[in-house]
Amino acid sequence: MSKTYYLYEEKKKGLGWLFTVFMLLMGMTMMPGWIEVSEAKGPWESHLTFLAFIAAAMIVFVGFAPRYREETEGMVHMTAARICAAVALIWDFVACWEIWYVPICGAAIPAIIATVTKTWKEDRDYWLEMLAFDATFATIITELALKI
């Protein structure tokens, strides 16, 4: 996903700021689902809401440091992306332990696509991002659907 910044910046002549807006919106739209699910779980899991805040903050950091090819900004970008993915997956499995199979299935989809298209080696970071996002969206949507 991070390559999107360079595509917009270079090919669309200066529209790289759209990547920042997109990442900010993604963090803001995922936050209510994370909080709702975390708080609805009960007293034991509700303290895991802080993981949602960390993951959302890291998404915003990624957006505000879009130039991952540059040394300093790239370090911030890649560190924030890795923390976000790790924290989101931890939240998926700890806060939503009773549906442990949902994040696994959600993560399997990008893994299968990457393997079938043989793009895993070239775009490993992209597929890891997709794996974390897909697993997290699948978990949030499933939890909210089960609540209804």
Protein Blocks (a to p, Z undefined) as FASTA:
>chain_A
ZZmmmmmmmmngoplmmmmmmmmmmmmmmmmmmmmmmmmnojklmmmmmmmmmmmmmmmm
mmmmmblmbmklmmmmmmmmmmmmmmmmmmmmmmmmmlmmmmmmmmmmmmmmmmmnopmm
mmmmmmmmmmmmmmmmmmmmmmmmmmZZ
